[in-house]
Amino acid sequence: MIFSASQQGPQPRDGQFEDWVRTHAAILHHTVHAFASGADREDLMQELLLAVWKAVPAFRGESQVSTFLYRVTHNAAMTWRRREHTHSRRLEAFRLQSPETGAGGGIPSANGGPDATAAKLERLYAEIRRLPALDRSLILLSLDGMSHRDMAAIHGLSESNVGARLSRARQKLTHNLKERKTP
């Protein structure tokens, strides 16, 4: 689509952004659930939406929109996670120094009530969040059905490296799910 000078500006970007978010909402949803829990999910979603908004002009059409969005959202999520980890360490240090602050933290329980599927999904996401960032990202992309070639392109790895890392990440995830299984 070609835009005239009067059409250039925010409208094409707005429309493209809205279309991408509507069409590829699952990418955002899966990324948020894989990298954050509880109230942090809202914060991360805002970060991802901002990252996508900023990235719209950079899209050159050399890949599928979904591949581009995976790269943008996963990079933004990993950056957010590093920043939150640093913030959490500072907050924990403050809590240790402040006797009036109660203990807290941990992963909140699923708010699905009696829905066993929601609880299982939350447990899976909790275990995925415990994996290192790259492994977490590869597992998420795999769950979304992405090929090793596309995963390699997103992360700048070789296909064989993706296969090996993904295999180890799956083994670790399976082990952790079995080990932490509630009776």
C-alpha positions in Angstrom: 0.0 0.0 0.0 1.4 3.4 -0.9 0.5 6.4 1.2 0.3 10.0 -0.1 2.1 12.7 1.8 -1.1 13.7 3.5 -1.6 10.2 4.7 1.9 9.7 6.1 2.3 10.0 9.8 0.5 8.3 12.7 -2.4 6.7 10.8 -0.5 4.0 8.8 1.5 3.2 12.0 -1.6 3.1 14.1 -3.4 0.9 11.7 -0.5 -1.5 11.3 0.1 -1.6 15.1 -3.6 -2.3 15.8 -3.8 -5.0 13.1 -0.7 -6.7 14.4 -1.8 -6.7 18.0 -5.3 -8.0 17.0 -4.0 -10.6 14.6 -1.0 -11.8 16.7 -2.5 -11.4 20.2 -1.5 -15.0 21.1 2.2 -14.1 20.7 1.8 -11.3 23.3 -0.3 -13.5 25.6 2.2 -16.4 25.5 5.2 -14.1 26.0 3.6 -12.4 29.0 2.7 -15.7 30.7 6.1 -17.2 30.1 8.0 -14.2 31.5 5.8 -12.8 34.2 3.4 -13.8 37.0 0.5 -12.1 38.8 0.4 -8.3 38.6 3.7 -8.2 36.7 1.9 -9.5 33.6 0.1 -6.2 33.2 3.4 -4.3 33.4 5.1 -6.6 30.9 2.2 -6.4 28.5 2.6 -2.6 28.5 6.3 -3.0 27.8 5.6 -5.4 25.0 3.0 -3.2 23.4 5.3 -0.2 23.6 8.2 -2.3 22.0 5.9 -3.4 19.2 4.7 0.2 18.7 8.3 1.4 18.5 9.3 -1.4 16.1 6.5 -0.9 13.5 8.6 1.5 11.4 11.6 -0.9 11.5 9.6 -3.7 9.8 11.0 -4.1 6.3 9.0 -7.1 5.2 12.0 -9.4 5.0 10.3 -11.9 7.3 6.8 -12.8 8.3 5.2 -10.4 10.7 4.9 -13.2 13.3 8.6 -13.8 13.2 9.3 -10.1 13.5 6.9 -9.9 16.5 8.4 -12.9 18.2 11.8 -11.3 18.0 10.6 -7.9 19.3 8.5 -9.3 22.1 11.0 -11.8 23.3 13.8 -9.3 23.3 11.6 -6.8 25.2 10.6 -9.5 27.6 14.2 -10.5 28.3 15.2 -6.9 28.8 12.2 -6.4 31.1 13.1 -9.6 33.1 16.7 -8.4 33.6 15.5 -5.0 34.8 12.9 -6.6 37.1 15.5 -9.0 38.5 17.8 -6.1 39.4 14.8 -4.3 41.0 13.8 -7.4 42.9 17.3 -7.8 44.4 17.3 -4.2 45.5 13.8 -4.6 47.0 14.8 -7.8 48.8 17.9 -6.1 50.2 15.7 -3.3 51.5 13.3 -5.9 53.1 16.2 -7.5 54.9 17.2 -4.2 56.4 13.7 -3.1 57.3 12.2 -5.1 60.2 8.7 -3.7 59.8 8.4 -5.2 56.3 6.8 -8.6 56.2 7.9 -11.5 54.2 6.5 -11.8 50.7 7.3 -13.0 47.3 6.9 -16.2 45.5 4.6 -17.1 42.7 1.0 -16.5 43.4 -1.4 -19.4 43.1 -3.6 -19.6 40.0 -6.8 -17.7 40.2 -8.7 -20.3 38.2 -10.7 -21.7 41.1 -11.7 -25.3 40.5 -10.6 -25.2 36.9 -7.9 -27.9 36.8 -6.8 -26.9 33.3 -6.1 -23.3 34.3 -4.2 -24.5 37.4 -2.1 -26.9 35.3 -1.4 -24.2 32.8 -0.3 -21.8 35.5 2.0 -24.4 36.9 3.5 -25.0 33.5 4.1 -21.3 33.0 5.6 -21.0 36.6 8.1 -23.8 35.7 8.8 -22.1 32.4 9.5 -18.9 34.2 12.2 -20.7 36.3 14.2 -21.6 33.2 17.0 -19.3 32.0 15.7 -16.5 29.6 16.9 -18.1 26.4 15.6 -21.6 27.3 12.3 -20.0 28.3 12.1 -18.2 25.0 12.9 -21.4 23.0 10.3 -23.4 24.9 7.7 -20.8 24.3 8.4 -20.6 20.6 8.3 -24.4 20.4 4.9 -24.4 22.2 3.7 -22.0 19.5 4.8 -24.4 16.8 7.7 -22.4 15.4 10.4 -24.2 13.4 14.0 -24.5 14.5 15.0 -22.4 11.5 12.7 -19.5 12.6 13.8 -19.8 16.2 17.4 -19.7 15.0 16.6 -16.5 13.0 15.0 -14.8 16.0 17.8 -15.5 18.4 20.8 -15.4 16.0 21.7 -19.1 16.7 22.4 -22.0 14.4 19.5 -24.5 13.9 21.6 -27.3 15.5 22.3 -25.1 18.5 18.5 -24.4 18.8 17.8 -28.1 18.7 20.3 -28.9 21.4 19.3 -26.1 23.7 15.6 -26.9 23.2 16.2 -30.6 24.0 18.0 -29.7 27.2 15.4 -27.1 28.1 12.6 -29.6 27.6 14.4 -32.2 29.7 14.9 -29.7 32.5 11.3 -28.6 32.3 10.0 -32.2 32.4 12.3 -32.9 35.3 11.1 -29.8 37.2 7.5 -30.6 36.6 7.9 -34.1 37.9 10.0 -33.1 40.9 7.7 -30.3 42.1 4.5 -32.2 41.4 2.0 -31.8 44.2 0.5 -35.0 45.6 
